[in-house]
Amino acid sequence: MHTIGVIIPTFTIEYSLDILAGISDFFRDKNVKVLIAQTNYRYNAASANDYQYWASVEYFKSAEVDSVIVVTGVYSSSMEAKEVNRFIEEFFPKPIISIGVDINLDKTTSILMDCKKSYYEVVHHLKKEHGCKKIGFISADLTHSVESNSRSEAFTEAMKKNLLKIDKNIWFDGNFTDTSALEALKARIKSKEDVAFDALVCANDLMACGAMNYLKSLGVKIPEDVKVVGFDDSIAASIASPRLSTINQDIYRLGEKAAEVALNTVENGCQEKVIYIDADPKFRQSCGCISLNSPEHVFKNVEGRLLTDQNTRMDNYPRFMNEIYEKNNIVTLVDILHGCNTLKQIFYNLRYIIRQCDMTSLYISFLPEVAFLEADEDFTLPDTMQLYMISNDLKGLDLFNPEISFNPKKKLFAARTTKKDAGIYLFQPIFSGEKNYGFVYGQIKGVKFADYNVYLKIIVTALARAFDYTGHLIETQSLAHELSDLTIQSRTDDLTGIMNRRGFMERGQACLDLILETDGCGLVFFADMDGLKNINDTYGHNYGDLAIKTQSEVLQEVFGNEAIVGRLSGDEFGIIVPGMQLSSVKRTRLKIDLMNEKYSAKNKLPFVISTSLGHVDLQNSSKLKDLLNVADEALYEEKRKKHAKLS
């Protein structure tokens, strides 16, 4: 059975939903597994921790995924073409199906809209049917995306073929948003008299709506004074006043065709380079083809035939009722998971949860150790993971910690029960803040991807919280026998015996939270050994390791049992000292120097270890990571001063 991956930045825009509906409907009756993931954008720190979604891309490089459909049309709105190409190349040698952008790489097929033909038809219609000669354009060139470039080029070519001149005075640049179009017009057009065009073509519907709103505010009548045409045939076009003439991309068909090509590629090996799907203009009220008094949703096609404007999402009552239903589902799901403090408690409710979320199954896997990811870091796949929970409503199967280990580089569907389970699965990393725990995927019944995305986000947030709480219970109440090897993960540094980075960050943040909650005081230190490289080069790595162990002993001796001491990496240490005042820092530095001499002699080192120290009052921030960064900066300044003295 083949596995097809689908990656897309977001489920929350209309374009994405239509694409995914086309893909999932095509595969619904096929003997194929389809994994769909919302990835956001690489290194995206615009929203808190949304960069964590990108981990899905790494999982989809698994050998089990035979081909990947990439919705490049959305990625290219925020990523440059070379960036898109670079991450697509990471999937090679898998065959790649690109939707929206022509990716001229080996083993890729691009599914594209023929916007040149549709733009020619729009310009020809405006000129022939409405007598327009001064046609302006609002591009999306501010995005610098491949898609915006293709639409600008298509419009330019359409004007030339229709023997009309491009006037740069009536060419405006936006970024696919309504406000960008409004601001672009506002910068040059202050009054109705400044309007130098009789028609305005826009690179998407949102910008067309923004343009219409601004022009109407100046007293410009649409379509009597200016004809306006958009692109996309979104809901915004159907509900605009007047209803917007536009170009229908048949986005659903794009997704459907991409799915067809992906399946044909993995089954037969044949792969075309580029496939075009026609885009058809719909002429409505904003260009004058349909009367402003017409209450019916109709349009004229390029042949001038009057057709019914079918858009199932315009049926307001069912849409309203569906939104109410989904909101109730979300509230119920939050209530269920709010009472689940441990992983076992979530498991007991898992069957009910998947039914509430309109799914048939849910599979939860954890990393061997929690990964800490910054916004500018790439997620690295481990060689082993553990399938930890299974709930399959169709098979009546519920398993908690079935002790199934697997290599995600080779496969993602770890359970034998899923080998023949064709269907559409949504995939999402499990993360909270900077911590990444693993992934979850669930088989879905419908195509309400935006709702499923909310469900999964609620579930993974609860899983992350329960994972941490369960781990805390194991440490404090010796419950290791209940949760097996997975949650008895070492938070101890093998070399020194003190906490490793993971243990320090977890316990340290909890300590910080408690101190701040009770208005306590304390300091955070960042310690770094001096000259470890020279020790390794001169005496060998065995002495280097012994020096690190000696340093950890010194720090524990100096700061005492109340402090939290951890080895962050190499020769770097973090220390949290509850109750310590700034006035004690100088004395602490002297004590460290004395203990360095004492323990160096005690451990028979042929040198005396030296330590640089940076500190910060923990009241400066509620985040341990931020406090460590400040302390590290102070440490760097101390090292600079030491080097200056030596030189």
Secondary structure, 3 states (H helix, E strand, C coil): CEEEEEEECCCCCHHHHHHHHHHHHHHCCCCEEEEEEECCCCCCCCCCCHHHHHHHHHHCCCCCCCEEEECHHHHCCCCCHHHHHHHHHCCCCCCEEEECCCCCCCCEEEEEEEHHHHHHHHHHHHHHHHCCCCEEEEECHHHCCHHHHHHHHHHHHHHHHCCCCCCHHHEEECCCCHHHHHHHHHHHCCCHHHCCCCEEEECCHHHHHHHHHHHHHCCCCCCCCCEEECCECCHHHHHCCCCCEEEECCHHHHHHHHHHHHHHHHHHCCCCCEEEEECEEEECHHHCCCCCCCCCCEEECCCCCEEECCCHHHCHHHHHHHHHHHHHHHHHHHHHHHCCCCHHHHHHCHHHHHHHCCEEEEEEEEEEEEEECCCCCCCCCCCCEEEEEEEECCCCEEEEEEEEEECCCCCCCCCHHHCCCCEEEEEEEEEECCEEEEEEEEEECCCCHHHHHHHHHHHHHHHHHHHHHHHHHHHHHCCHHHHHHHHCCCCECCCCCCECHHHHHHHHHHHHHHHHHCCCCEEEEEEEECCHHHHHHHHCHHHHHHHHHHHHHHHHHHHCCCCEEEEEECCEEEEEEECCCHHHHHHHHHHHHHHHHHHHHHCCCCCCCCEEEEEEEHHHCCCHHHHHHHHHHHHHHHHHHHHHHHC
